[in-house]
Amino acid sequence: MNPTLLHTLDAQPLAVIGDIHGEIQALDALLDRLRTHPETRDRLLVFIGDLCDRGPDSVSVIRRVRELVEKGRALCILGNHEINLLANDAKDGSGWFFDSRKASDTPFYAPFVRASARERPEIRDFLCSLPLAVRMPGLRIVHAAWDAASIEAIADFPCGHILELIREQQLNVLQAARVDDLHARYRGELERWGKQLENPDDPPPYLDAVADFESLEHRLNPIKRLTSGIEARSPQPFFSGNRWRYSDRTAWWNDDEDPTPVLIGHYWRLFTPPAQGTNWRYGRLFEGVPPTAWHGRHRQAFCIDYSVGARWRPRKSPDRGPESHYRLAAMLWPERDLLFDNGARIPTIGGMPTT
């Protein structure tokens, strides 16, 4: 049976590793911790996506993960940053791969290793081979949101052909966006206000077509929902990820009726309070939730993204706090313990018992 974009696993011990975002030193430190302990060194590693962008060496992170996958030591699912790369959608932090982003990314993220002309097709081929979600008895794993309808839409689609699905979903959205000339209005707003969209000090007006088009993508595209989460139109624009945004992330786990544990990344959770002066927009999704606690309607969800991808902030401005504010974590399953790149092992709290 050919593997599909919904990968199924037999029950077994796992180490599920959160978003890495090019932070090769943190990844190597965490892998060393896992390798040197008898309890964890032989278990399957599952990478939850967002291997790349913003950090200093996305090339080495992808190479390291690819080697582990090829040796049968690991699985990796796609995150929104890998989908952006495959869709040729050059966004903030992707200047290591896309020439069009190099100049605009340099002030924030440099120095960063750039992929060579030889490495780029190899990276794309590897990412094309990966699934979007993993299901195991008593456990679900997805980058951003386990949306039942979206899972069903991709469950039988064969791995290795995701570019076809990306194009198909893009065409579906474009077809729907022909109503009221939405796509043309969207492109017009981007052309007129594109530079201001990435300027925190000179915001554009509320761009209705941008807001409407992005909302349409999130409604219609299952890849977008699984890897970017479930978003809602924001009544006010806000600046995050070096861009003015018009749709906002939602805590979809509070409406998830399935009590099966689900591990996610994507949401920039923090183990310690943000550094002084740091605008941490998405922290509100975890207000009242301790940093090692399960969350959601049934306490079934756990975000293992502890924001190691923000280590560029203290590298650029030491007064924004030490790099240790931002960690890389692995969830040890079935123990439900967190292992961090600094060696700390901490049990999680409040989760539903495994059935």
ROKOL-344459 format. One record per residue (C-alpha): x, y, z. Coordinates in steps of 0.5 Angstrom, whole numbers, plus 500, padded with zeros to 3 digits. Example, Ala and Ser with C-alpha at 12.3 -4.5 7.8 and 13.67 -1.06 7.14 Angstrom:
BEGIN
525491516527498514
//
This chain:
BEGIN
500500500503507498504512503499518503499525506496522513501517515499512520503509525503503530503504537510505539515510543516517540520523541516529537520535536517542535518547530526548529526554524533554522536553529541548528545549534539547538537541534544538535543539542537536543539530539545529543540529549536524546542520543545519550540517554538509554531511555530515549536514544532508540525511539522514533523521532517525529519532527512537527514541521517549520524546520526552516526560515528566520534562523541562521542555518536552515540548510543544515537543519533540513540536511540533518532531518533528511539524514535521520528520515532516510536512515529510518530514525525519524518522520517529519511532517510539513509546516506552513514554512515548508508549504510556502517554500514548495508553493514558491511563496517567498515570505519573511525569513525565507531569504536563505532560499529565495533571492527575492527575500535576501535584501529584506531579510538581512537586517533582521536575520543575517548572518544566515547560510543560503542554499546553493543552486545545487541544494535547492532542488534537493531540498524541494524534493525532500520536502515533497516526500513528506506527509501533512499529519500523523495518526497513531493509536491514542495520538494525533500529530499535525503542525497547526490544526487537526481539522477533521474535514481537512484531514479527510481531504488529504488522507488518501492523497499519496506522498510525493505528489503534494505539489499537485495538491497545492496547485489544485487548492490554489486554483480552487481559491482563485476560482472562488476569488473571481467573485466580485473581482476579489483576486484582482482587488487583492493583487491591486492592494498588494501592489499599492501597499506592499512596501508598507505592509512590512513597515511597522512605523507606516501602516497601510489602511485596512486592506479589505481585499487582502483580509477577504482573500486570506480569509477565503484561503483559510476557509477553502484550503485544507493544506492551509488549515492543517499547517497554518491553523484556523484563522478569523478576520481581525477587526484591526490590523496588527503587526506580527512576523514583520508584516501587517496582518488582517486575519488572526489565529484562533484557539481551535483546540477549545472547539475540538470535540475529539478527546484524543491527544493531539500534538501541534507546533506553530503557535510560538508558546513561551516557557518564560515571560517574553523579554521586556519590550517584546511584542508577543502577539500570540501569547494571548492564546495561552493566557491562563495556561501554564507553560507545561500544561495541556490545553483545549476543550478536553485538555487534549492539545499540547503545543510543543513550539517553545519559540526557538525560532525567535532566538534571532531577537536577542542575537540582534538586540541583547537587551531583549533577553537571553537566548534561553527565553526561547527553547527547542522541545521534544515531547516524550511519548507516552511519558508526556514529559518535555525534554529541552535543548538545555537538558531540562526534563519536565513532566507536563500537567493536566492532560487527559489519560491515554485510552
//
